[in-house]
Amino acid sequence: MIPASGRITPSPGSDDSGQVSRPYARRRPQAGAKRVLSTDQTLKGLGLVIVLALACRLVSGRMRLPAIVLLLPVGFVAGAATDDVHPDALLGNAFQPLVSLGVGLILFEAGLRLRLDEVRGRARRVVERLVVVGPPVTAVGVALAVKLLFGLGWGVSAVLGAILVVSGPTVVLPLLAFVRPTDRVRSVLKWEGVLIDPLGALLGVLAFQVVLASPGYDPGEMALSIGTGLLVGAGGAAVLWLLLRSLQRAAPGQSVAAALMVVVAALVVADLIREDSGFLAATVMGVVLANQTQLDLSRVLAFHGTVVELLIAILFVLISASVEPSQVWDLLPEGLALVAVMVLILRPLTVGIGTWRSELSRAERIFMAWLAPRGIVAAATASAFGLQLAQAGVRGADDILPIAFIAIFGTVVLYGLTAAPLARVLGLAGAGDRVVLVVGGNAWARAIAGALRSAGLGVRLWTGRSEEQAAAREAGLEAGNARLGADLASREEELEEITDALLMTENDDFNALAAFELRQELGSDHVYRLPPRGELLDLVPAYAEGRILFGEDLTFSELTRRFDAGARLVEVVGDRDSVTPLFVVTGGELTVVTAGLRPTVATGETTIGLTGTSPGSDEARPASPP
């Protein structure tokens, strides 16, 4: 975890190497000049931070961008506009401990999403190499680049090298969800991003303590810190497993409180034993619990996921608000050169070593070499180490946070804007912007899935019957079992690419219940079900049962009767009076015809409709093979 101050202090006026680093203009006042905020100013500052953080998350979600792309500049501008959001004035000495607790919870939640069965065989060896070889290669490369570009001392350069090792789940996972690369690439990058965070933090602490205590620091203490984190994390996981097993039998509503209690306790205990091992303990707890099979962690994961999103947003705003604009401007040219070194030299070198003689294709390796954004752990450690080294009189320490800020923002913007286009060029991106989930495997449901695929949409089919799955695969459709009853992590993974769901089984009550579950992931406007043939059981609220597909008269029985009588699906461009419209497709966008809604069709739009006879127009053609 982020260490406390109070280490051995070098003589003021010199850096760790005895050199004088070049001065930069307009430094932010040091800790002794802290401004004390009134109660109203503190309330305004906290409210502004929370509002800005959540607004960035909402806007980024609508724009389909990683939230950090907005959080960093918004926090930076807010910090330049008012000192009321500056963390030193707003939170004082409580800021760094709160950052440590927040990052620990973030890593625990990320660990809960790591399953060993995701990385098997050679893919697991790739992860091991990336995690073992990647950090030292990146740390040494960044330290050399910082020394040459900025002229800082070796100690400060080494601290920055260690800080900028980490990538992290806060930026990697949203990018992977947006790009949707192949499963193999996604699993490797997810594991690398989560595991490198605590290891990078430990490297940063090692470099930090070497700078302050050189030559009295024993490098072997890092092994002791790793051992402490592993033991405390495993012990905390065992305690939490026993607690959750007992609570889920009698009081499952208390599972979240128990998890939060044990995670924070393990984080603090590990840090008190070895002040740099708390992050690793939290990550180990998450990974251990993610790979057990006797407990349902959905409630815990849902709560922590919500808390983590809020923590990430608030921490990024606070940390970027503490960066002095004049420092960023003075350091910008060299900072951009550092970003170029990290992106064009160090990351490809690391991936080249990690994927040597692996089963990954050339396209997969290229994509992996182009995805290593820096995240919250880099920002948090830069904020803590820069402040404490500056207080210790180490020259150049004031530049740690602005340099890290440039590197974080530069890599996030670069990768965030280019990862998806590169994945498409390499043929690794997900199947289009819209991916439709068809639930139901009867013959006409498969025909509808095939028609949507022929129209250029991504399609996935769920059915529990093996013969229907086999028939769907023979038709070239991706088919599998519905896993709506799985734990939250598995369900989120299954639905990661899905944008719309069509529930077309013969069981009306199942369709309504499935709509209730899926709307929580996809939104009410993107979940559709067949109209019921009679009264539904009063199982879920009417507003949560999904929108009615096609029309009130097109029940499962009626659709089956029509298809048995010879009805078929056709694509019609232009006049659609001769067909019963089901879908309208325009440039990869899907509009579903629902009860009471008959969308207008513009020139060039394609209608997928149902007809019982030959279309009667040259513009109509079969939507899928009979």
N, C-alpha and C positions, 0 to 999 in steps of 0.2 A: 504493500500500500504506500501512499504518499507519505514520506517520512516527515517527522517533526523537526523543527530547527533546534539548534543547540549543539551542533557538532563543532569540531575544531575549526577555528577561524583563521584563514591566511591573513597576512599583514595587509592593511588597507592600501589601496592605490596601485596594486599590481594584480595581474591575472594569475591563473594557476601555473603558468609556465614562466613567469617572470617578465613576460612581454607586456607592452602597453598596447591595448587594442584601440582601434581608431575611434574617436569620439563621434557620437551622433547627437543631433540637435534636439532640444525640447523634450527632455526626459519627464516622465510622470513623477510627481513628488513621491518620495520614499515613505516608508511606513510611519516614520516619525511625524509626518505632515498629514496624517489621516484626518479626513473631515468627519465630524460627528453629525449624524443626521437626526433630525427631530422625529417624533413619532409619526407625524403626518407625512414627512418626507420618506420615512421607511415604508409606510403603508403604500404611498404612491409608487415607490420604487419596486416593491414586491408585486404590486398589481400590474405595473407596466411590464415587468419581466414575464409574468405568467400569461398576460394577454398577448404579448408579442410572440411568445413561444408557441402557444396554441394556435394563434392565427397563422403562423408559418407552417405548422403541420397541416392545417386545413387547406390553405392555398396550395401547398406543394402536392397534396393528395389530388386536388382538382387538376393541377397542371401535370401530374404524373412525373414529378421530379423527386429526387431524394430530399428530405426535409432540410438536411444540413446545407444544401445549396442556398437556401433562404435564411436559415438560422444564423450562419456566420456573418453575412453582411448586415443583417438587421441588428444583431447584437453589437456589431462594430459601430454602426451609425448611431445606435442608441447610446452607447458609451461615449461617443464623441459629442453627442448633443446634451447629455446631462450626466452629472456624477451620481444622481440618485440610483442608477442601476449598476454602479461600480461595486463589485463584490466586497472589496475591502471596506468601503464605507457602509454598505448595506448589511453585511453579515459579520464583518470583522474577523476575529480569530476562528469563528465557527465555520468559515467558508471551506477551508481545506478538509477538515473532518467530514463535513457534509458531502463534499465531492467524493471522498474516499468511500463513504457508505453508499452513495448513489452509484458509483462505478461498480462497486461490489455486487449490488443488486442487478445491475445491467448484465454483468458477466454470469451471475447465477441463472438468470432467465435465458441467456444465450446457451449456456450449458445444457439446460433442459431440452433444447432442440437438437442436440447432437446424439445420434443413434449409431452405434457401431456397425449395424448392418448396412448403413449407407455407404461405407467405404470398406470394400472387401478386396482381398488379393493384392494385386499390384497398385490399385488405387490407394490402399492404406499405406503402402510403402512410399507413394508419392507424397502423401500428407506428412509422413514421418520425416522425409527428406526436406520438405519445405519448412517444417517447423524447426528442425535441428540445424540445417545448413543455412536457411534463409536469414535468420536474425543476425548471426555474426557477419555474413557477407554484406548485408544492408547496413549494419551499424558501422563497419569499417569504411565502407564506401561513402556513406553520408558524412562521417567524421572527416575523412580526407577532403571531400568536396567543401565542407564548411570551412575547414582550415585554409584552403586555397582561395575560396571565393570571398570570405569575409575577413580573413586575417585574424581570427580569434585564437585564443590559446588552445592547446591540445585538450585540456580538461573540459572546457566548455564545448569544444567540438565533439568530444567523446560523449558528453551528456546528450547533445542534440542527435548524434548518431544513434544512440540507444532509444531515445524518445521516438524517433521517426521510423523505428522498426515496425511498430504496430500498425495493423490495418483496422481490424475490429468489426464486430457484427453490426454496430450502429449504422455503418454506411455500406458494408458489403452485402448484408441481407436485403435491404431495400433495393439495391441495384440488381441483385440476382432475381428478385421477384419481378422487377420491371422488365429485365431483358429476357428472362426465362430461357437460359441456355440448356444444354443437355443435362440429364440427371447426373452423369459422371462428373462433369465440370462443376455443376452446382454443389455437389456434395464435397468435393475436394476444396473448393474455395471457401465454403462455409466452415468446414473444420479448420482450415488454416487460419481464417480470420478470427475465430473464437479462441483457439489455443495460443496464438501468437500474442494476444493482448496481455495476459498475465506474465508470460515470459519476457515480453518487451518491457513491461513495468519493472520486473526484477533486474533486467539489464540496466535500465535507467537508474534504479536505486544504486546498483553497483558502481556505475560511473559517477553518480552524485557523491557517494561516500568516499570514493577514491580521491575526488577533487578536494573534499573537505579534510580528509584524514590522511592523505598521502604523506609518508609511505607506510603509515601504520595499519592500513586496512588489509585484512587477510582475504584474498579472493575466494578461499575455500568457504567463507561464510555464505556465499551465494548457494552452495550446495546444501548448507544447513537450512537456509530460507526455503529452498524448494522442498526439502524433506518435511519441514514444519507445515508448509501449505498443504502438501499431500496428506499428511497424517491428520491434521485438523479437519481438512475437507472430507476425508473418508469417515472420520469419527462423527462429524456433523451430519453427514448423509445417513449414517446408521441410526443416530438419535432421531432424526426427522422421519426416517422410514418407520421406526417403531411408533412414534407419535401419530403419524398419519394412519397407520394401520389400525390403531385403536380408535382414532377419531372417526374414520370412515365407517366404522361399524355402528357408532352410536350418535356422533355429532359431526357430520361432514361439513357443516357450515363453519366450523372452527378450524378447518384445514389451512385456510389462508393465514390466519393469525399465527398458527403454529409454525408454518413455513417461514414467515417473516421474522418471527422471534429467533428461530434456530439459525437462520442465515446471518442475521445481524450479529448474533452471539458468536458464531464461528468466525466471522470476519474480524470482530474486535479481539477475540482470544488469540487468533493467529497473529494479529498485528502486535499485541502486547508481548507475545513470545518472541517474535521476529518481525519488526515493524514493516517489513517489506513482503510479507507472505500472505496477506489477507485476500488479495485478488485471486491468487492461485487456489486458496481454500474455497472461495465461493464458486469458482469455475469447476473444481473437482466435485463439489457437492451437486451441482447441476448435472454434470455428465453421469455421475453414479446413479442418480435418481432417474435420469432419462432412460437408462438401460435396464431398469428392473421391470418386471412384467406383472407384479401382483397388486400395484396401486394405480388408481386413476388420478392423474395429476392435472386434469383438465381445469378444475376450479382454481388451483394454484397458478397454473400457467396463464389463465385468462386474467387473473388479478395482476400478476406480475407484469404481464404484457402491457396492460394499461398504465401501470405505475412507471414502467421503464420508458414508455413513449413520452410521458410527462417529464421524467427525470432528464432524458436525453435533450429534450427541447430546452428546458430551463438551464441546464448546465452549459449548453453551447452558447446560449444568449449571454449568460453571466461571464463565461470565460472570454468570449470575444469582446465583451464590453470593457474588459480590463486591458485591452491592447491599445497603446497610444498611437493615434493616426500618424503623427509625424515620424515615429519609428518605422512603421510599415512603409511609408513613402520613401524614407531614406534607404531602406533595405530592399526595396522592391526589385531592382534589376538583378542583384545577386541572388535574391530569393527565387526569381523565375528561372535563373540558371540552375539553381539547386533542384527545382522541380524537374527540369529537363534531364538532369543527371539521374534522378530517381526513376523517372518514367522510361527513359530511352536506354539506359545502361544497366542500372542495378536490378530493376525488376525482371527484364529479360534474362539477365545472367542467373538470377535466383531460380527462375522457372526452368531455364535450360538445365541447371544442375539437378533440380528436384524431379524433373520428368524424364531424365536420361534413361533410355531403354524401357520406357513405360508403354502401356497400351494406348495411351492418349494419341489421338490423331494430330497431324500438323495444325489443322484449324483449331483444335481444342487448346493446343499449347500456345498458339498465337493469342487467342482470346485471354487465356490465363496470364500471359505476359503483359496484357494491357488492362489489368484490373488489380490495383492495390491502393485504394484510397485510404487516407489516414482519418482516424475518428476521435471519439471522445477520450480515450485513454491517453492518446498523444497530447491532446489539448490540456487534459487535467494534469498530467505529469509535467508538462512544460510550464504551466501556470505555477505549480508548487515549487519545482526546482529552480526556476528563474528567480522567483521572489526570495527564496532562502539563500541562494548563492549570492544574490545582490546584497542582501543584508549581511552576509559574511564578508563582503568587500571584494568579491571576485570580479575582476574586470571582464566585461563582455557578457555578464550574466543577464543584464537588462535586455539583451538582444535575443535571448532564448525563446521567449513567448512570441514576439513578432515574427521571428524566422519560422517557428513552428506554425504560426497562424497562416503565413503565406504558403507553406508547404501543404497544410491541410486543405485550405481553400482551393489552392491550385490543382491538387490531385482530384479533389471531389468534383470540381467543375469540369475538368478535362475528362475524367472517366464517366461522369454522369451524363455528359452530352454526347460522348462518342461510343460508349460501350454498346448501346443498342444498334446503331448503324453498323458497327464492326461485326457484331454477332450476325446480323442479317447478311452481310457480305460473305461471311465465312460459312453461312448455312447452319448456324447453331441457335438462332433465335427461336422463340416459341412460335406456334402455328398461328400467326396473324394477331391482329389486335383483339378480335373477338373469338372466344373459344366457347362453344355451346356444349353443355352437358345434357345428354338425352338419357333419362332414367326410364327404363323399360326396353325389353328386347324382342317384342313380337314383330311380325313381318312388316307391318306398316310403320312401326316406330323406327325400324332399321331403314325403311325406304325414306322416311323424313330425314334421318341422320345423313343418309347418302346424298339427298338433294341439297342439304345445307353445305355439305363438304364440296359438292360439285359447284356450288355458288361461290366458293373461295373462302369459306369460314372454317375455322378449326372445330373439330367435333370429337367428343369423347362419349362413349356409351357405357352405361352401368346396367347390369342385370345379374340376378343371382342364379340364373339357369345356365348350366354349362353348354347346353345345345344352342341356346341363343347367343352366347358369347362366341362359340365356334362359327356360327353363321355370320355374325357381325365381322369377325376377323377375315372370313373368306371374302366378304364384300369390301375389304380394305379399310375397315373401321377399327379404331382403337377401342377395345372393350375390356371391361373388368368388373369386379364386384363392387357394389355400393358399400361404403364404409361410414355411413352416417353415425353409427353407434361407436366408432373408434374414439380414442382420446383426442383432445383438442389439437395436439401437435400433429398427429397423423391426419386429422381431418383438414387442418390448415394446409398441410403439404399436398393432400389430394386435390384441394380446391384452389391451389395457388394460381393456376392458369385460367380457371373458369371465370367467365364473365356473365353467362346466362344459363339458366337451368330450365329444362322442359320435363315436367313430371307426367309420364304417360303410361303408368301401370294400370292394371285392371282393378286395383284396390283403391277406391276413392279416399278412404280414411288414411291409408299410407301416403297418398299424394299430399293430403293436407298436412300431415305430420312432417313429412319431408320438406314441404314448403316452409313450415315454421322453423325448422333447423337451418335450412339453406339461406333463408332471408337474412339471418344474422351474419352471414359471411358475404353474401352477394348484394344484399339490399332488396327491399320489397319490389322494386320496379324491374328486377331482373330474374324473378322466380315465377314460373307459370305452371299451372296444372290443368288437367282436363276437368270439364264440368262434371259434377257428381250426378249419378243416375237417380239418386234419392236423397233422403236426409242424411247428413253426416253426423257421426257421433260428436258430442260437444266436448272435443278434446283440446282444442286450442281456440283462441279468440278469432273471430271472423276476419279481422284486419290482418291477421298473420298467416292466413291460409294460402296466400299467393294469388296472382291474377289468373283469370279464367282464360284458357286457350281457345282461340278460334271463334267460338260462339257457344251459347248455352245449349244448343241442340246437338253439338258434335261431341257426345259422350264417347267413352271407350266402346260401348256396344254399337253405337251408331257408326263410328269410324270403322270398326271391324266389319259391320254389315256392308258398308259401301265398298270397302276394298275387296271383300269376298265377292261382291257383285260385279267387279271389274273396274272400279274406280282406280285412277292412277294420278301421280303427281306430275305436273308440267311446269315449265318455266315460261312465263309470258312477258314480253316486253311491249309496253303500251297498253292497249285496251284489254281489260281483264274481265269483261262482263260474262265471258263464257266459262269462267272458272270460279270456284269458291276460294278466295284468297286466304292463305295461311301465313305467309311471310313476305316482306318486301326487303330486298337486298340492294344496297347502293354503295359501291366502292368499298366493300368489306364491312359496312355497317348493317346491322340487322334491326328491322322493326317487326315485332311479332304482332299479328292480328289477335285482338282479344275481344271478349264479349263487350258489345257496346262501342267498340272502336274499330272503324274501318279507315285505315290511313289512306291519304291521297297519294297518288303515284305521279311523280314528275317524269319528264322526258328522260329516257335512258335507264330508268330504274327497272329492276327485274322483280316480278311477282312469282313466288312459288305457290301454286294453287292446286286444288283438287278438282278433277273432272271425271265424270263417269263415262264420257264418250270421247271420240277423237276431237282434238282441240278446235278444228274448224277455222284455223288461221295459220298463215305461214309463219307468223311470229311466235307461235307456241311450239315447244319441243319437249320431249320427255325430260324430266328433271333427274331421273336416275334410271338405270337399267330395270326392265320389268322383272 
